[in-house]
Amino acid sequence: MNQIYHLVRISILDPGEATKLLLSQGWNLTSAAMILTAATCVSTILAFIPNPNISEEVRAGGFLFSPISTAIIVLMSSYLAAFFISRGGSWFGGSANFSQILSVMAWTQVLQVIFQSLVVFVLLILAPLAGILQIGFVILGLYILISFVKSAHGLKSLFVSGVLVVIGSLFAFLGTGIIFGGVLSRFL
């Protein structure tokens, strides 16, 4: 537990050093995929907690708006984003492979779970503050992801890393939409 706390702390204070520490852990592709999947499932559960009437909305909206489909969409997007960010990084002179970027994505999803847990806790105490806290954590999470990608690829510019993350994420969301839309069209 102490190692996780240390990695969380250093991820916020010095993402470049945290990336080196994370990649030195030697996560293989399977470990990164399992951590990403578990963190995505927990994150999805936490995202649906604040709305107690979700069961009625899920029944009204169908499978597309259920926690299960949300987790599937986030996972597909994460894997595709890791692919596009690892491939796109090489165009900018980066050196990280898919497994390393997937490890970074998995760890940032773990951070998201920690941040969301804090937001849910604050939601129980003071709801308006939870919204502000959520916005802050989204911005912090995005900064950490961009910094991790910069460090993993060995890029010089945070701006270039940001462009890489945004473009990789856009391609991932587009690809997820095409894949998920194609699957749904076969069942509808």
SULSULQUI-V567663 format. One line per field, one symbol per residue. ss: DSSP state (~ for helix, > for strand, _ for the rest). psi: psi as a letter, one per 20 degrees, with the letter a starting at -180 (. if undefined). A space follows every 50 residues. Layout:
# SULSULQUI-V567663
ss: ???
psi: ???
This chain:
# SULSULQUI-V567663
ss: _~~~~~~~~~~~~_~~~~~~~~~~____~~~~~~~~~~~~~~~~~~~~~_ ___~~~~~~~~_~~~_~~~~~~~~~~~~~~~~~~~~~~~~~______~~~ ~~~~~~~~~~~~~~~~~~~~~~~~~_~~~~~~~~~~~~~~~~~~~~~~~~ ~~~____~~~~~~~~~~~~~~~~~~~~~~~~~~~~~~_
psi: hhhggghgghhghmhghhgggghiikprgggggggggghgggggghhigi nijhhghghhiahhkrhghggggggghgghggghhgghhhhjjrjqrggg hhgggghhhghgggghggggghhhgnghhhgggggghggggggggghggg ggikqhphgghgggggghhghghggggggghhghhhi.
